[in-house]
Amino acid sequence: MDIQKATVTKKIRDYGIMSVVRADVQTSLNIAEAGLKGGVKLIELSYTVPTAQESIQEVKKQFPEILIGAGTVLDEVTARLAIMSGADFILSPQFNKEVALMANRYQVPYLPGCNSVSEAVEAMTYGAAFVKIFPGSAVDGPKLINVIKTPIPNMPILASGGGTFDNFNDFLDAGADCVAFGGLLANGSMEHIQQNAQRLTNQLAAYRENN
């Protein structure tokens, strides 16, 4: 039986690399395609852009193999609109109880940003699929992940913000289950994005093979 929330949650962990996109519809489609060619099957389409809902619908239509996260979801109304538009999971920069309940109601994984152990535990209590350490670079992501993972080793972690080729393994060593990249997977030419996606995909495969 295909249990939606469980299946998507597992795929987020298995895929391990997410692109973070804040762009118009066509650019979002181009970035999604370039990332997919490089092996990246997770994309966050942020609601900081007014065309986010259309982007979700079009990426879902043209690239059904990609799992789409609706990003910067701050309230339950936006969460419901995102789910109706085809979002596979919901991301927020902070934890919101109403968004958590809405996501659980429709069995869609919720990934809220948390910057303390107490906030992370509360998010998990409300059914969060992952706790998002955001922004990863600004809060010394690997160190914070270690702080959380030491007393709570089974807490699923998404590291988002400031990811690079150089610190990717640091996030993984600290216990991140998935790492989201903005600059590497959203900026520059489509050829450049595809090359970066392939390099990150190869880096993750090598890491997992050796650990």
N, C-alpha and C positions, 0 to 999 in steps of 0.2 A: 504494500500500500504506500502511495506517495503522500506523506504528511508534509504539507507545504512548509511550515515554519522549520521543522527539523531538517528537511531536505535543503532548503536555502541556507540555513545556518551552517550545515556541513560543507556545502559548496563554497561558502565564503572562506572557511578555514582551508579547504583543499586548494582553492585557487590562490589564495595568499597574497595577491597583489591587486590593488584597486587604483584606478585613475580618478582624480577629482577635477571635475570640469565645471567652469563657470563661463558659459559662452552661448551664442545664439544657436538656433536649431541646426543650421547647416554645418557650422563649425563643430557642434557636438557630434553630429553624424560622422564627420570626417575623422575626428579624434577617436571615436568609438571603433571605426573601421581600422584605423592605423594600429590602435592598441590590440585589437583582435588578431590582426595579422602577425603581431609580435607575441601572441599568446596570452594577452590580458583579457579576462572575461568578466571583470567586475568594473563597474563605472558608477561614480556618484555624480548626479546632475543636480546642481545646487539651485534652491529656490531663491537665492539672491539675484537670479536672473529672471525677468518677467516672463520669458518664454520657456521656463523649466518644464511646465506641464506638457507643452507640445513636444519638447525635446524627448521627454520620457516616452510619449506615445510613438514618436517616429523611430527612436532607437529600438524600442521594443518590436516595432513592426518590421524594420529592416534587418535587425540582428537579434533574432529570438534566442540565440545561444548565449547572449550576454545577460548577466544579472544586473539589474538597474537599481541603484539606491537613490531615493529622493533625499537630497541633502539640505541642511539648514531648515529643517522642519521645526517650527517653534510652537505650534498649537495643534490641537486635535482636528480642526477643520482642514488645515493644510494637509495633515496626515491622511485624512479620508480622501481628499481630492487626489493626492498622490497615488494612493492605493487603487482608486477607481481608474486612474490613468495608466496603470500597469506596473507601478513600482514594485519591485520584489522585496525591498527592505527600506527602512526609514532611518535616517541619521539626523542627529541634532547636535549643536555645539554644547548643549547643556541637558541635564535630565529634567523631564517634564512628566508628571504623573498622568496627566490627561492623554498625552501622546502615547505613553506606554500602554495605557488601558485600551486606547483605540487600536493600536497595533496588535495587541493580544486578542482583541475581539475578532479581528479578521485574520489572525494567525500569520502575521507578517513580522519578521524579525525587526527589533528596534535596537539601534546602536547609538546611545546617548554619550555625549562628552562628559567626562568626570575627571576632576582634578584632586580628589582625596579618597582615602579608603572608605570613609563613611558614606560619601556620595555614591561610590561604586557599589557598595553593598546594598544601599537603598535601591539603586537601579536594578540590580539583580533580583531583589525582593519583588519588584514590580514586573519581572519577567523579561528584562533586557537580554537579548541574545549575545551581545558583546558589550563591553565597556570601551568607549573610545577615549584614548589618551590624546587630548587635543588642547593646544597645538603641541605636537611631539617635541619639536626643537626648542620651543620657548620654555617649556617646563622640564627640560632635560628628560625626555621621554623614557629612555632606557632605565634611568635611575628610578623614575616614578613607577614604571612597570615592575621593577624589582621590589619596590616598597609594597606594592599591592600583591604581587605573586608570592612573596615570602609567607605571609600568613594565610593567603587564600590561593593556593596553587592551581585550583580548578577554575579560576575566573577567566573567561574568554576575553582576549584583548585585541582591539584594533588600534594600531598606532597611526595617527594622521597628522601630517604637517611637518615639513622639514626633512622628509625622507630623501636620501641620496644613495648613490652606489656605495659610498664609503661607510655610511652608518646603517645600511640595510641589515647587515649581519648582526650589528649591535642590538637592534630592535628584536631580531629573532632570538639572539642569545638571552635577552632579558625575559623572553616569554611571550612576545607578540605572536598572535595567531595569524594576523593579516596586517599588511602595511599599506597605507594609502599614499599615493604620490601625486602632487600637483604639478610642479614645474617640469619634471622629467617626462610626464605622460600627458601634458596638456599644452605645452608651449613649443614653439618652433614649427618647422615644416612637418608634414605628415610622414615623410621619410625618416626624419629625425626621431619622431615619436615612435614609429615602428621599430627602429633600431634600439631605442631605449627600452621599449617593452620587451623585445627579444633578449636583451642583455639582462634585464631584471628577472625574466622568466628562467634564463639559464642559471643565474646566480641563486635563485631560490631552489631550483632542482639540485644544484651541486651542494647547497647547504643541507638540504633534507637527506641527501644521499650519505652525507658524512656525519650526520648527527642523529 
